[in-house]
Amino acid sequence: MTDQIMLIPEFFVPFLYAYVFSKLMTLFLGKKNNRIIAGRIGWGCFIVYQILTNHFINFINPWIMISINIFILFLIGIIERGASLMRSAFFAIIVCVINMLMEVAGILIMTFIGVDSSITNITGGYMASVLLLIMDIILSRTKREKRHNDIPLKIYSIILIIPIVTIILMNWLFMIASIQTAYANIAIISGCFFLLMNYIIFEVYDRISLDAELKSENRLYCKQLELCSAQASDQENFYAEIRRTRHDMKNHLTGLFEMIKQGHNKEACEYIERLLKDGINVNAEEISRSGNIIIDSLINHKYKIAKENGIKFDATVFVPSKLEFRSDHLVIILGNLLENALEACYKVAKGLRYINVEVSYEKGILHICIKNSCISEKRRGSDGAYFTTKEDKENHGIGLSSVRKAVKYYDGEVKIKDNIEDFTVVAILYGIH
């Protein structure tokens, strides 16, 4: 009967671990995505593995045990939370290290005070999971909204060394303490110190991630200001052209009036024919006339640039003059997509350059589709994300990420079709009702 009762914590603790790690994952990696089934399979594998290790703990190398734990949590972070490779790996390593330190410290404390070893091995995991749960509750009350920008690889590698070294040192100290109980108190103090140090490392990582996010936002705002400045300049030129046209029209009408008044009807007719033939200062740089100032200004501005660079530019725009989407978001989305299309076309041979723009609005849904010519080149990193091909990597490469962030605000989606000689981006925004 006692043996059967002892089996209860062996099966309960793995489920508790899964619950606590899931809570911590939400805190540090964000909420779950749509891959619910894949996430449940991942957590199922994690629980089964924990149960198996409880039965074969004396036969499995501890390095293999913690490595498999890290790998499973790493995969769950990517599949269920949609986290980046770097952030998911860092989370898996640091949480497993903290959990190991708490479990080892608990076992050493109970061994030091004389608790039977058969009990310490079972209760150590339970104590660690409870302490992790307490840590999650405290952090969830104090932490602000998490950022998800990855930090530079060089800094990431340096920070990651600390938890890895901690695993090695703590395993070494635990082995010594298990043989020489006199060193148990040293191992306990060291474990607490390593625990605090790894928590500080997690905070450092979060602060650096926050700094990377702020730098990215600053570059985004600078880009937005550039687009708004160009838009304002175009609007100013447009209104100046209207004023000039009105002034010229007044002069034309005055001349015609005098001709007709004096009976020079033939000269008046010839004058009108010349005006119709030559045009009356009509602004030919407008390709979008939907009435929406933001969309028209951006498309007309990029059309003028495309025309100057020998890029065939076609636009079909059917939107109302007023939209429920924020103006700054429209500038970010449409401005960045058009800018990326122009940059891609600059690399294409003249005569083959083109940009096709389609913008439509129906039943509260804004649909933006931009297709452009491009050359065959590497546009994705090892993680599948698109990166900038410009030399100034620091101040570029945020276009698509900025577009995704703005589209996400409206629960929309960005679809990309990357072919050898053309590139298509579709952004769909759902209006807020």
N, C-alpha and C positions, 0 to 999 in steps of 0.2 A: 504493500500500500504506500509506503514511504517513497519507494522508487517511482511509483506512478504519479505521486504528487510532485516529485522533483522534475518530472517531465513537463509540467505546466509552464514554468518559467522558460524552459528551453524552446518552447514553441511561441510563447507570448512575447519574449524579448525581440525576436526578429521582426514581428509585426510592429512593435513599439519603435524599433530602429527605423523601419520604413516610414512610419508616420512622422517621426521627428526629422529625418533627413528630407522628407517631402516638404515639411514646413520651412526648414532652413533654405531649401532650394527655391521656394516661393519668395523668401525674403531677399535672397541674393541674386537669383537668376530671373525673377519675374514670374508671372502667372503662366498657366498651362496654355498650349496652343491647341489646334484642332486634332492633333494626333493622339487621341485619348486611348485608343486600343493599343497602339504601340507602347505608350507610356505604362499602361497596366501590365503588359507583357514584361516590360523591363523591371517593374517593381516586383512582379511575381518571381522572376529569376533571382532578384536580390534576396527576397525572403527565403526561397528554397536554398540558395547558397548559404545563408546565415544558419539555417537549420542543420544543413549538412556539416558545416564547420563546427557546430556545437558537439556533434557526435564524433568527429574525427580530428578534433583540435590537436591531439597529441601526435598525429601522424602527418599533419600538413605543415610545411615550412611557413613560419610567420610572414616571411617576405612575400611568398606566393599569395597568402591569404589577403594581406593588405593591398597587394597589386591588383588582385581580382576585384576587390571592393572598389578601388579607385576606378578601374576600368568600367565596371557596371554603372556607377554613379555618373561617370563621364558620358557614357552613351545615353543615359536617361536625360541628362542635362541638355544634350543636343537634340534628341528626338522629341521629348515631351515639352521642353521649355523653349526650344529654338535658340538656345544660347550659342555664342561663337565657340570655336574650338579652344581658344585661349582661356576664355572665362569659365567654360565648363570644366576644363582640365584643372584650373587653379582651384575652383570650388571643390572638386572631388578630392584633390590632394590635401588641401588645408583642413577640410571637414573630417576626413579619415584620420589625419594626424591628431587633430584635437580630440576626436573620439578615442583614439588609441591611448593618448596621454591620460584622459580621464579614466579609462578602464584600467590601465596599468596602475595609476595612482590609487584607485579604489582598492585594487587587489593587494597592493603593497601595504596600504594602511590597515586593511583587515588582517593580513598576514602578520604585520608588526604587532598588532594588539592580541594575537593569538587565536584568530578565527580559523576554523578547520578549512583546509585547502579545497575539499569537495564543495564547500559552500561558497568560497570566494570566487571560484571560476564561474559559478552560475550567476551570483549577484553582481559581479563586476560589470558585466554588460548592462544589467538593469540600472545600476547606479550611473553609468556613463550616459545612457539614453535619457534618464531623468534630468541629469545635469545639462545635457544638450537642450532638452525641452525648456528648462528654466532660462538658459541662455537665449533661446529663440524668443521667448516671451518678453524678456527684458529688451532685446534688440528691436523687436517689432514695435515696442512702445516708444523707442527713442530715435530710431533711424528714419531719415527722410526718404523720399521716393528714390529708388535705386536708379543708378545710371548704368548704361550698358555699352559704353564705348570701350574698346580694347586699348590697352596701354602699349607704348612702344616695345618691340620684341626684346631689345637689349635690357631695359628695366625689368620687364617681365621675367627674363631668364635669371637675373640677379636675385629678384624677390623669391623666385621659386626654389632657389638653393636652400633657403633657411628651413622650410618644412621638410625637405628631403634629408638634410643633415640632422634635423631633429629626430626623424624616424631612426636613423642609424645610431645616434647617441643614446636615445631612450631604450632601444632594444638591447644595446650593449650594457647599459646600467641595470636594466631589469634582469639580464642574465647573471650579472655579478651579484645583485641583491638576492636572487633565488638560490644562489650557492652560499653566499656569505650574508646571513641575515643582519649582521652588524652594519652593513651598508644600506639597509632598507630606508633609514631616515634620510640619508643623502639622496637616494633615488627618489623619495617622495618630494623632497624640496626641489630637486632638479626637474621633476615632472611638472610641478606647479609653475616653476619658472619658465619652462618650455611652453606650457599651456598659455601663459600670459604673453609670451613673445610671439606665438603664432596668432593669437588674437590681434595683437598690435600690427602684425604683418597684414592681416586681413583688412584692418582699418587703413593701413598705408595704401594697399592696393585700391581700396574704394576711393580714397582721396585722390590718387593719381588718375583713376578712371573718371572721377568728377572733373578734374582739371582738363583731361582730354576732351570731355563733353563740352565744357565751357569754351575751349579753344575752337572746337568744331562749330559751336553756335556763333561765336564771334566772326568766324570766316563766313558763315552763312548770312549773318546780318550785313556784313560788308558787301557780299554778293547781292543781297536784296537791295541795299542802298544804291549800288551801281545800276541795277535794273530799273529801280524807281527813278533815278536821276535821268537815265536814258529815256524813260517813258515821259517824264516831265519835259525834257528837251523837245521830244517829238510833238508833244501837245502844244508847247509854246510855238514851235515852227508852224504847226497846223493852224493855230489861231492867227498867227501873223500872216499866213498865206490867205486866210479868209478875209482879214482886214484889207490886205493889198488888193485882193480880187474885188471887194466891194468898192474900194477907191477907184480902181481902174474901170469898173462897170459904170460908176457914176460919170466918169469922163467920157466913156463911150456913148452913154445915153444922152449926155449933154450935146455932144457933137452931132449925133443923129437927130436930136430934136431941132437943132439949128438948121440942119440940111433940109429936113421936112418942112420947117417953118418958112424957109426961103424958097421952097418949091424945087429943090434939087433932089427929086425923088430917085433919079437914076444913080447919082453919086451915093445916096443913102443905101440903095440896094447893093451896090458894089462894095460899100463899106461893110455891110452885114455879111456878105458872102466871104469877104476876107477874114472876118472874125470867126465865122463858122469853119473856115478852112484851117486857120492857124490855131484856133482854140483860144479861150479867154482865161489863161493862167489857171487851168484846172489842175489840181494836184493829182498827178498820175502815180504817186507813190503809195496809194491806198489799195490794198488787196482785200482787207477785211473791213466791212461796213455794217457790223451787226448792231451797233449802237451801244455795246458794252465797252466803256472807255478802257478798262484794264486789258481785256483780251484784244481789242482792236489795236491799241497802242503797241502792245508787245509784238503782235504778229506783223504789223506794218513796219515797226522798227527793224525787226529781223529780216523782213522782206527786202528792205532797202539795202541792208548789209549783204544779203545773198545776191541781189542784183549786181552790186558793185564787184562781187567776186565770181561772177559767172556761174551762179548756182540757180538752176531752174526751181522756182518756188511756187507751188500751188497750194491754195488754202480754201477750204470749204467750212464756213462758220455759220451755224444756226443756233444762236443763243439769245435770250432776252437781254434787254439793257440792264436789268437788275437781277442779280443772283444772290442766293442765301449763303454763298461761300465767302469766307474772309478774303479781302483783297490781297493781303500779304501772302496768303497761301496760294492764290492764283498766280501771283508774281513768281513765287518760288517754283511751283510746278511747271507752268508753261514756260517761264523764262529759262529755267535750267534745261528743260528738254530741248528747247529751240537752240540754246547755246551749245549743247552737246551735239546736236545735229549739224550745226554750222562747223564745229571743230572737226567732226568726222569728214565732212565734205571737203574741207581744205586739203586733205591728204589725197583726195581722188583726182584723177586727171581731168582737166577742163573738157567739157563736152559730155561728161558722164556724171556730173554733179546734179543732184536733185534733192528736194525736200517736199514731201506731201504732208499737209496738215489738215486734220479733220477735227472739228470741235462741234459737239451737238449737246443739246439739253432737252430731255424729255421725261416727264413724270418724276421730277425731282432728282434725276440722275444726270450728272455731267460726264460726258464721254470725250476724252482727249486721245487722239491717235496721231503719232508723228512717225513717218517712215522716211529714211534718208539713205543715200548711197554711202558706202564705206569701203575701205580696203580690208584685205584679209590680214589680221594681226591678232596677237594675244590680248584679250580684253578682260580676262578673268584671272583671279589669284588661285592659290591652291585650295582655298575654302569655297570656291565657286562664286565669290563676290566680284563684281566689276570694279576695276580700278582705273585711275586716270592714266593716260598715256603721255601727259605733259611732263616736262622736266621738273617743274616746280611742284613736287608732290605735297609739300607742306600746305600750300594755299589752294590746291585743287584736289579733285577726287571726292568732293562732298556732294556733287550734283545729284546723283541718283539716290544717295542716302537721304538727302534733304527732301527730295520728291517723295520718297517712301514715307518719311516721317509726317509730311504735310497731308498726304493722302490717307494715312492711317487715322488722322484726326477725324475723318468722316467715315470711318469703318470701310474705306475703299480698298482697292487693290491695284497693284502695278504689274502688268504682264509684259514680258520682253521676248521678242523673237529675233534671235541673232543668227543671221545667215552669212554666207561668205561675202556677198557683195551688197547687202542691204541690212539695215538695222531698224527694228520697229519697236516702239514703246507705246503701250496703251495704259492710260490712267483712268480709273473709274471712281468717281466721287458720289456718295449718296447724301442727298440734302438732309439737313437737320429739321425735323418737323415737330 
